[in-house]
Amino acid sequence: MDRNDLQLRLFPVPHNKLVRRSKGESSSAVAERVRQARAIQAERFSAEGIFTNAEMGNRQIEKYCPLDAECSKTMESLMDRLTYRNFEIIAIENNSKAQDTFDYYNELLAKYGEGKNPSVKVVYYEGGFNFSAINNFGAEAASGEYLLLLNNDTEVLAADLLEELLMFGQDPEVAAVGARLFYPDGDLQHAGIVMGLGGVAGHVHQRKHGDDTGYFNRVIAQQDISGVTAACMLVKRSAFDEVGGLNEDLAVAFNDVDFCLKLREAGYRIVYNPYATMTHYESKSRGYEDNPEKVSRFVGEITYMKNRWKDVLWHDPYYNINLTHADVNCELAGEE
């Protein structure tokens, strides 16, 4: 089997025996048994002649994200920490004013310009801030088989981030793979999206302590899920094009949720892999919903989602129907 023609098959890890937390058991003990489970998974892959994250060949990945000089931490972590090296970064400039920003672009291009691998390309989006339009614009400049949608307020934690994402992304049935993201203080920011949380969709287990393994250890379990955040999302280019990219009517909120639901509607699976990890300095560049115009836009995005996906939002197949939608802690409905 040629590694460059890899098709990955997935096997279930025996979580019931290895990962279920016993009463009074520490998080470190659970983590040790997770490592054991992953070793068993690797052995099963090997026995079937399947290549895992450390052996997956040389597929080119296109990362694209808005960028400015203040977000050099994102760029430096990508270039300095990642062990998978065949990628190109599409840096999307969007209405920056400071000269320092453009000086930083020139530094990047001098160091990682055309002909380098990894490499950097800077493209210029001249419209107002629209996360969907910016990402679609970046995709047009990319030529890779896989796209990594990545915010400019993220920082690599796991050196094998790309291998972990690609390990599942190469499955023909999988369109997108998401990562586990942490706030700068170490609390959990993203471990998958559940439909209906908070009225539309939300990050399950958000703000739990970074060592918390979550409801039935789902924070640390590789799993199919209804959605993952586009702050760090690997997606097949073919699937991205098939569903028309991100919906530009959703300028800020829920565009990644809508995108994942379109992928699932097209028959694809979405996977959350907790071993692909980053820090996410959320909303660093775009700010918050803090004026009437932004509030009006946000209300419109909520209305769109409830109309477009009304038959889906309250019937998430990956969320227990007995659990509440009022918060993100997976408590029983009526007991929150």
Number of C-alpha atoms within 10 A of each C-alpha: 9 9 13 10 11 15 18 20 15 13 10 10 20 14 16 9 10 17 24 17 20 9 6 6 10 12 13 12 12 19 18 13 17 21 13 15 19 17 13 14 18 17 14 16 17 12 10 9 11 19 21 19 17 12 11 21 17 12 19 17 26 26 25 29 26 24 24 25 16 14 19 19 14 22 22 14 16 23 17 10 16 17 15 22 17 16 24 24 25 23 22 23 20 18 13 14 9 10 10 13 18 15 11 16 21 14 12 19 15 12 12 18 17 13 8 14 13 19 20 25 18 21 16 15 17 12 10 11 14 18 24 23 21 24 23 20 17 26 23 8 15 19 13 17 13 25 26 28 24 21 26 27 23 26 25 23 19 17 18 19 22 23 22 22 27 23 21 27 25 22 17 13 14 20 26 33 32 33 28 24 31 26 19 15 11 15 18 24 24 30 27 29 27 27 26 21 19 14 15 21 23 23 22 26 25 23 18 19 16 17 15 18 21 19 14 14 17 19 25 22 19 17 16 16 23 24 32 29 26 25 22 26 22 27 27 23 21 12 18 21 12 12 15 12 21 23 18 15 16 22 19 19 19 22 23 24 23 20 23 28 21 21 25 18 11 13 11 16 22 24 24 30 24 22 20 22 24 26 23 25 19 19 11 14 15 11 8 11 13 8 8 9 9 13 13 12 17 18 11 15 20 17 12 16 21 17 11 11 15 13 10 16 20 19 14 18 13 14 19 11 13 11 17 20 26 15 19 20 18 20 15 13 13 10 7 12
